[in-house]
Amino acid sequence: MLAERVRIVEVGPRDGLQNIKETVPTATKIELINRLAQTGLRTIEATSFVSPRWVPQLSDANAVMESMKSSVDKEDITFPALVPNLKGLEAAAALDVKEIGIFLSATDGFSRKNINCSVEESLERSRVVVEQARSQGISVRGYLSCVIDCPYDGRTSPSTVLAMAKKMLEMGCFEISLGDTTGTATPKDIRHLLDVLLAEIPASKLAGHFHDSFGQAIANVKEAFSMGIRAFDSSVGGLGGCPYSPGAKGNVATEDVVCLFENMGIGTGVDLAKLAKVGTWITQQLHVPNGSQIGMGLT
Ligand SMILES: CC(C)(COP(=O)([O-])OP(=O)([O-])OC[C@H]1O[C@@H](n2cnc3c(N)ncnc32)[C@H](O)[C@@H]1OP(=O)([O-])[O-])[C@@H](O)C(=O)NCCC(=O)NCCSC(=O)C[C@@](C)(O)CC(=O)[O-]
């Protein structure tokens, strides 16, 4: 029995697919989630209730979530969805979604490109969403993008990230997922950021969400772990990327995260061999390279 554990938030069906140009059939998305649910993952972000004009790939959010709702054999798995505004919350609530993710940026440039408003406006918008979600018993995770770098505004200062994270926690988010949206962070950047954040925010309220544009994401996971972070977002096969973060690659691969922690004697609850098969299957379906070397090695 492993004494220590990390919590993995699988974001492949949402972050992994949102940037794929060709329309992925709804049945493939549902099958991906069902296969991931067989690997031991306990949190699988399923989709986004966003504007179909902005992210056409996820315009089938209702159908995907409807199919999760009816699966009785997955009662111990959470299927969160991203929600940008009250319209998204209404759609999610109608499908009995138990957890939503709101998503804000530490920087104005990315905020305007991604959700068409300034950071200040996004805080006002989110406050109402969080209040209404929680009054309906829906828990809210907060994503904060561009914590290291912004594709439009350049480097982000840790003090800006701290101020935003505190505001998001105060409004009622149970955890803040720190997004290295551009995937440009190094372990030194992560240490510098966490030094500032952990002076005022408990590690249990923070998660790492690291993209892998320069192959540093797994090193960043390890660095954040060494500083006390115990929740990490990752994507099967290393899929992913935001349509509004040009050049950024996918998330750290879930296979790599599981392999890292299991080898450190830290439990993940995930069956790596089964997960690797899912990574191989979905990357073949999507005709994209498998972003996990360990995943390829195991299949
Ligand atoms: C926020 C908006 C809606 C503002 O977009 P807007 O154009 O300012 O919104 P609007 O209120 O003017 O509405 C425009 C149209 O969208 C519809 N609409 C409006 N809201 C919804 C909704 N919820 N669901 C469905 N439809 C919606 C609305 O009804 C209207 O339809 P029309 O009348 O023109 O036919 C838009 O910018 C948007 O949807 N953005 C989402 C972008 C996105 O999903 N980005 C990727 C996720 S974030 C990410 O990947 C980063 C993360 C989280 O992974 C962490 C990291 O790596 O950093």
PDBQT file of the ligand as one rigid body, heavy atoms in Angstrom, charges set to zero:
ROOT
HETATM    1  C1  LIG A 301     -16.881  33.405 -23.199  1.00  0.00    +0.000 C 
HETATM    2  C2  LIG A 301     -17.461  33.511 -24.603  1.00  0.00    +0.000 C 
HETATM    3  C3  LIG A 301     -18.819  32.843 -24.678  1.00  0.00    +0.000 C 
HETATM    4  C4  LIG A 301     -17.625  35.005 -24.896  1.00  0.00    +0.000 C 
HETATM    5  O1  LIG A 301     -17.878  35.185 -26.269  1.00  0.00    +0.000 OA
HETATM    6  P1  LIG A 301     -18.739  36.394 -26.806  1.00  0.00    +0.000 P 
HETATM    7  O2  LIG A 301     -18.757  36.329 -28.294  1.00  0.00    +0.000 OA
HETATM    8  O3  LIG A 301     -18.251  37.666 -26.173  1.00  0.00    +0.000 OA
HETATM    9  O4  LIG A 301     -20.147  36.008 -26.154  1.00  0.00    +0.000 OA
HETATM   10  P2  LIG A 301     -21.611  36.461 -26.421  1.00  0.00    +0.000 P 
HETATM   11  O5  LIG A 301     -22.301  36.445 -25.094  1.00  0.00    +0.000 OA
HETATM   12  O6  LIG A 301     -21.645  37.731 -27.242  1.00  0.00    +0.000 OA
HETATM   13  O7  LIG A 301     -22.206  35.250 -27.308  1.00  0.00    +0.000 OA
HETATM   14  C5  LIG A 301     -21.772  34.979 -28.626  1.00  0.00    +0.000 C 
HETATM   15  C6  LIG A 301     -22.515  33.751 -29.127  1.00  0.00    +0.000 C 
HETATM   16  O8  LIG A 301     -22.116  32.607 -28.367  1.00  0.00    +0.000 OA
HETATM   17  C7  LIG A 301     -23.247  32.048 -27.673  1.00  0.00    +0.000 C 
HETATM   18  N1  LIG A 301     -22.793  31.642 -26.347  1.00  0.00    +0.000 N 
HETATM   19  C8  LIG A 301     -22.292  32.418 -25.371  1.00  0.00    +0.000 A 
HETATM   20  N2  LIG A 301     -21.968  31.662 -24.322  1.00  0.00    +0.000 NA
HETATM   21  C9  LIG A 301     -22.274  30.388 -24.632  1.00  0.00    +0.000 A 
HETATM   22  C10 LIG A 301     -22.164  29.161 -23.927  1.00  0.00    +0.000 A 
HETATM   23  N3  LIG A 301     -21.676  29.101 -22.702  1.00  0.00    +0.000 N 
HETATM   24  N4  LIG A 301     -22.589  28.048 -24.546  1.00  0.00    +0.000 NA
HETATM   25  C11 LIG A 301     -23.073  28.077 -25.804  1.00  0.00    +0.000 A 
HETATM   26  N5  LIG A 301     -23.197  29.238 -26.510  1.00  0.00    +0.000 NA
HETATM   27  C12 LIG A 301     -22.798  30.363 -25.924  1.00  0.00    +0.000 A 
HETATM   28  C13 LIG A 301     -24.250  33.174 -27.610  1.00  0.00    +0.000 C 
HETATM   29  O9  LIG A 301     -25.547  32.663 -27.461  1.00  0.00    +0.000 OA
HETATM   30  C14 LIG A 301     -24.028  33.844 -28.942  1.00  0.00    +0.000 C 
HETATM   31  O10 LIG A 301     -24.608  33.061 -29.964  1.00  0.00    +0.000 OA
HETATM   32  P3  LIG A 301     -25.306  33.734 -31.240  1.00  0.00    +0.000 P 
HETATM   33  O11 LIG A 301     -26.466  34.509 -30.677  1.00  0.00    +0.000 OA
HETATM   34  O12 LIG A 301     -24.279  34.642 -31.852  1.00  0.00    +0.000 OA
HETATM   35  O13 LIG A 301     -25.674  32.543 -32.080  1.00  0.00    +0.000 OA
HETATM   36  C15 LIG A 301     -16.489  32.905 -25.666  1.00  0.00    +0.000 C 
HETATM   37  O14 LIG A 301     -15.344  33.710 -25.709  1.00  0.00    +0.000 OA
HETATM   38  C16 LIG A 301     -16.091  31.482 -25.369  1.00  0.00    +0.000 C 
HETATM   39  O15 LIG A 301     -16.932  30.603 -25.402  1.00  0.00    +0.000 OA
HETATM   40  N6  LIG A 301     -14.808  31.265 -25.111  1.00  0.00    +0.000 N 
HETATM   41  C17 LIG A 301     -14.305  29.922 -24.787  1.00  0.00    +0.000 C 
HETATM   42  C18 LIG A 301     -12.891  29.766 -25.278  1.00  0.00    +0.000 C 
HETATM   43  C19 LIG A 301     -12.364  28.416 -24.846  1.00  0.00    +0.000 C 
HETATM   44  O16 LIG A 301     -13.101  27.486 -24.592  1.00  0.00    +0.000 OA
HETATM   45  N7  LIG A 301     -11.029  28.319 -24.763  1.00  0.00    +0.000 N 
HETATM   46  C20 LIG A 301     -10.375  27.087 -24.367  1.00  0.00    +0.000 C 
HETATM   47  C21 LIG A 301     -10.537  26.761 -22.909  1.00  0.00    +0.000 C 
HETATM   48  S1  LIG A 301      -9.442  27.669 -21.847  1.00  0.00    +0.000 SA
HETATM   49  C22 LIG A 301      -7.998  26.746 -21.914  1.00  0.00    +0.000 C 
HETATM   50  O17 LIG A 301      -7.871  25.853 -22.715  1.00  0.00    +0.000 OA
HETATM   51  C23 LIG A 301      -6.933  27.021 -20.911  1.00  0.00    +0.000 C 
HETATM   52  C24 LIG A 301      -6.907  25.971 -19.795  1.00  0.00    +0.000 C 
HETATM   53  C25 LIG A 301      -8.197  26.000 -18.984  1.00  0.00    +0.000 C 
HETATM   54  O18 LIG A 301      -6.782  24.658 -20.312  1.00  0.00    +0.000 OA
HETATM   55  C26 LIG A 301      -5.721  26.239 -18.836  1.00  0.00    +0.000 C 
HETATM   56  C27 LIG A 301      -4.428  26.623 -19.540  1.00  0.00    +0.000 C 
HETATM   57  O19 LIG A 301      -3.811  25.777 -20.215  1.00  0.00    +0.000 OA
HETATM   58  O20 LIG A 301      -4.062  27.777 -19.407  1.00  0.00    +0.000 OA
ENDROOT
TORSDOF 0
